[in-house]
Amino acid sequence: MINYNVFPDCKTRKDIINSICEKYSFIKHSFAGKSVCGRYIDVLHIGNTKNRVLYCGGFHGSEYLTILALLKFFEECAFSMKNDTPLGGYNIGNFLKIRGLTIIPCVNPDGAEIALHGSGSAMKYKSLVEKVSDNTRKWQANARGVDINHNFNAGWSELKKRELSLNINGPSPTRFGGNFPESEPETKMLTRLCRNINFERAVAFHSQGREIYCSFGNNTPSLSFRLASAFSQVSGYNISNPEEIATGGGFKDWFIEEFKRPALTVEMGLGENPLPLSDFEDEYKILQNILCLGVVF
């Protein structure tokens, strides 16, 4: 298996993805679009192409442990499918023949590069990043200072009012939802993909808190709550509600409102972002239970 105790910048992700694809020819690898700075956004798929689950990570730059978690789980699925071996107590290969898995390991590649390597990674937006942040290690937004998980068209207007009440009115390291919904190419990429592929359910991975969010508005399907309960039981994560400034505008919110199908947000790990790389293996052992269950439940 690949060593995942590494910082998942663009070069490392490319190396990991290429290595996985070389070992497992049945994997499908494509690109869903490009970021503000022109970085490609990878999509990996394994298993059934008609019935699919979607896992997404790396929405926020400093939450890069979620990128590693999805890539590691995807490789484990491929290994288990090829060798007919169990994963997390399940014959995951059999389940993947029924319900395939699509992952977008890093929705916001520019944000991850900024958090890992500093303002120069924002290219022509370098001066903007430097103007609004003196600590890019905690950077969450994309290169234009828009928080991707505040940019989806679900309760966006109400969220914008809450942002303004906190004096968040322009590009920022976090929590600025843009000037209108889907203003950012990263957001458009994800909504376009979901409209083109009939995903049964979607899970967004963030950090931190060891929490699960599963509802939004009046259209939340009952399966969202049942999935959250199952996830909680196998992981010890708490089922919670996000704080008010993080309610609305998110991918999970949009997926529920748009399709009336289950979507959840899973907050990996405990502490302060960015979580240290040394936390990864222990946190992944817990998260693997959720990752498996999202496919087999």
C-alpha positions in Angstrom: 0.0 0.0 0.0 1.0 3.6 -0.6 2.5 5.7 2.2 -0.1 8.2 3.2 1.9 10.0 5.9 2.7 12.8 3.5 1.3 16.3 2.8 -1.2 15.9 -0.1 -0.2 18.8 -2.4 -0.8 18.7 -6.1 2.4 16.8 -7.0 1.9 14.2 -4.2 -1.8 13.7 -5.1 -0.8 13.2 -8.8 1.8 10.6 -7.8 -0.6 8.7 -5.5 -3.4 8.7 -8.1 -1.1 7.6 -10.9 0.3 4.8 -8.7 -3.2 3.6 -7.8 -4.4 3.7 -11.5 -1.3 1.8 -12.6 -1.9 -1.0 -10.1 -5.7 -1.3 -10.8 -6.6 -1.0 -14.4 -10.4 -1.2 -13.6 -10.3 2.2 -11.9 -11.7 5.1 -13.9 -9.9 8.4 -13.6 -11.1 11.7 -15.1 -11.1 15.4 -14.4 -14.3 17.2 -13.4 -13.0 20.7 -14.1 -10.3 23.2 -13.1 -9.8 25.5 -10.1 -9.6 29.3 -10.2 -5.8 28.9 -10.8 -6.3 26.3 -13.5 -5.4 23.2 -11.4 -7.2 20.0 -12.4 -9.8 18.5 -10.1 -9.5 14.7 -10.1 -12.4 12.3 -10.1 -11.9 8.6 -9.4 -14.5 5.8 -9.7 -14.6 2.1 -8.9 -17.4 -0.4 -9.2 -21.0 -0.1 -10.5 -21.4 2.9 -12.8 -25.2 3.1 -12.6 -25.7 3.2 -8.9 -23.1 5.4 -7.2 -22.1 7.0 -3.9 -20.1 10.3 -4.0 -17.4 11.1 -1.4 -15.8 14.6 -1.6 -12.9 16.0 0.5 -10.6 19.0 0.5 -13.3 21.6 0.4 -11.2 23.8 2.7 -7.5 24.3 2.2 -6.3 23.5 5.7 -8.4 20.4 6.0 -6.1 18.3 3.9 -6.2 15.2 6.0 -9.6 14.5 4.4 -7.8 14.3 1.0 -5.5 11.6 2.4 -8.4 9.7 3.9 -10.3 9.4 0.7 -7.3 8.4 -1.4 -6.3 5.8 1.2 -9.8 4.4 1.4 -10.1 4.3 -2.4 -6.9 2.3 -2.7 -8.0 -0.1 0.0 -11.3 -0.6 -2.0 -9.4 -1.3 -5.2 -7.1 -3.8 -3.4 -10.0 -5.6 -1.8 -11.9 -5.8 -5.0 -9.0 -7.2 -7.0 -8.0 -9.7 -4.3 -11.4 -10.5 -3.0 -10.4 -9.7 0.6 -12.5 -8.0 3.3 -12.2 -4.3 4.3 -13.5 -3.2 7.6 -15.3 -6.5 8.1 -17.1 -6.3 4.7 -16.6 -8.0 1.4 -16.4 -4.5 -0.1 -15.8 -5.8 -3.6 -19.2 -7.4 -3.7 -20.9 -4.3 -2.4 -19.1 -2.1 -5.0 -20.5 -4.3 -7.8 -24.0 -3.2 -6.5 -23.2 0.4 -5.6 -20.1 2.0 -7.0 -17.9 4.7 -5.4 -16.9 8.0 -6.9 -14.5 10.2 -5.0 -13.3 13.8 -5.5 -10.4 13.8 -3.1 -9.7 17.5 -3.4 -12.5 19.9 -4.4 -10.4 23.0 -3.7 -6.8 22.3 -4.9 -5.8 26.0 -4.8 -6.8 26.2 -1.2 -4.8 23.1 -0.3 -1.7 24.5 -2.1 -2.0 27.9 -0.3 -2.4 26.2 3.1 0.6 23.9 2.5 3.0 26.2 0.5 1.8 29.8 1.1 0.5 32.7 -0.9 2.7 32.1 -3.9 0.5 29.1 -4.7 -2.3 31.5 -5.4 -0.5 32.7 -8.6 -2.2 35.9 -9.9 -4.2 36.1 -6.6 -1.0 36.1 -4.5 -1.5 39.8 -3.4 -5.1 39.2 -2.5 -4.2 36.3 -0.3 -1.5 38.3 1.4 -3.8 41.2 1.9 -6.5 39.2 3.8 -4.3 36.7 5.6 -1.1 36.7 7.6 -1.3 33.0 8.4 -1.9 30.9 5.3 -1.5 27.6 7.2 -5.1 28.1 8.3 -6.4 29.1 4.8 -9.7 27.5 3.9 -11.1 29.5 0.9 -10.1 29.1 -2.8 -7.5 31.4 -4.4 -10.1 34.2 -4.8 -10.9 34.2 -1.1 -14.3 32.5 -1.5 -15.2 29.7 0.9 -16.5 26.9 -1.5 -18.7 25.5 1.2 -20.5 28.8 1.5 -21.0 29.1 -2.2 -23.7 26.6 -3.0 -27.3 27.7 -3.8 -29.0 26.4 -0.7 -30.1 29.0 1.9 -27.4 31.2 0.4 -29.2 34.5 0.9 -29.8 33.9 4.6 -26.2 32.8 5.0 -25.1 36.0 3.3 -27.0 38.0 5.8 -25.2 36.2 8.6 -21.9 36.7 7.0 -22.5 40.5 6.7 -23.6 40.6 10.4 -20.1 39.3 11.2 -18.5 41.9 8.9 -17.6 39.2 6.4 -18.2 41.2 3.2 -15.3 40.4 0.8 -12.5 37.9 0.1 -11.4 36.2 3.2 -9.5 33.1 4.4 -12.8 31.6 5.4 -16.6 32.0 5.4 -17.0 34.5 2.6 -19.6 32.9 0.3 -18.9 34.9 -2.8 -21.0 37.5 -4.5 -23.6 35.0 -5.8 -24.2 31.3 -5.5 -22.0 29.1 -7.7 -19.7 32.0 -8.5 -16.7 29.8 -8.3 -15.5 27.2 -10.9 -14.9 24.6 -8.1 -18.6 24.9 -7.0 -19.8 24.8 -10.6 -17.7 21.7 -11.2 -19.4 19.8 -8.4 -22.9 20.8 -9.1 -22.5 20.0 -12.8 -21.1 16.6 -11.9 -24.0 15.8 -9.6 -26.5 16.9 -12.2 -24.9 14.7 -14.8 -24.6 11.6 -12.6 -27.5 10.3 -10.6 -25.6 9.7 -7.3 -27.7 7.9 -4.7 -26.1 9.7 -1.8 -23.2 12.1 -1.1 -20.9 12.5 1.8 -18.7 15.6 2.3 -15.6 15.2 4.5 -14.3 18.1 6.6 -12.3 18.5 9.8 -12.5 18.7 12.7 -14.9 17.8 15.6 -15.8 14.1 15.1 -19.3 15.2 14.2 -21.9 14.3 11.7 -24.4 16.7 10.1 -27.2 15.1 8.2 -30.1 17.5 7.6 -31.1 20.7 5.9 -34.5 22.3 5.6 -37.7 20.4 5.1 -36.5 18.1 2.3 -34.1 15.9 4.3 -34.9 12.3 3.5 -35.3 9.8 6.4 -32.4 7.8 5.1 -30.1 10.8 5.9 -31.0 10.3 9.6 -30.6 6.5 9.5 -27.2 6.9 7.8 -26.1 9.4 10.4 -27.2 7.1 13.2 -25.3 4.1 11.7 -22.2 6.3 11.1 -22.3 7.4 14.7 -22.7 3.9 16.1 -19.6 2.6 14.3 -17.4 5.6 14.9 -18.5 7.3 18.2 -18.9 10.6 16.2 -21.8 12.8 17.5 -24.8 13.7 15.4 -24.9 17.5 15.6 -26.0 20.7 13.9 -23.4 23.1 12.5 -23.0 26.5 14.1 -25.3 29.2 12.6 -22.6 30.8 10.4 -22.0 27.3 8.8 -25.7 26.6 8.1 -26.6 26.9 4.5 -24.5 27.4 1.4 -22.8 24.1 1.8 -22.6 21.1 -0.5 -24.5 18.8 1.8 -27.3 21.5 2.0 -27.4 21.9 -1.7 -27.5 18.2 -2.5 -30.4 17.6 -0.1 -32.4 20.6 -1.4 -31.6 19.9 -5.1 -32.2 16.2 -5.2 -34.1 15.3 -2.0 -31.6 12.5 -1.5 -29.3 11.7 1.4 -26.3 13.9 2.0 -24.1 14.2 5.1 -21.1 16.1 6.3 -18.6 14.2 8.4 -16.1 16.2 10.5 -12.9 14.2 10.9 -10.5 14.4 13.9 -10.2 16.6 16.9 -8.3 19.7 17.5 -7.5 22.8 15.5 -7.1 23.0 11.7 -4.8 22.1 10.2 -4.7 18.9 12.1 -1.2 17.5 12.4 -0.1 14.8 10.0 0.7 12.7 13.0 -3.0 12.4 13.7 -3.8 10.9 10.4 -3.4 7.1 11.0 -5.3 7.1 14.3 -8.1 9.2 12.9 -8.3 7.2 9.7 -8.8 4.0 11.7 -12.0 5.5 13.1 -13.1 7.1 9.9 -12.7 3.9 7.9 -15.8 2.5 9.6 -17.9 5.4 8.2 -16.3 5.2 4.8 -17.2 1.5 4.5 -20.7 1.9 5.8 -21.5 4.7 3.4 -21.1 2.1 0.6 -22.6 -0.9 2.2 -25.6 0.5 4.2 
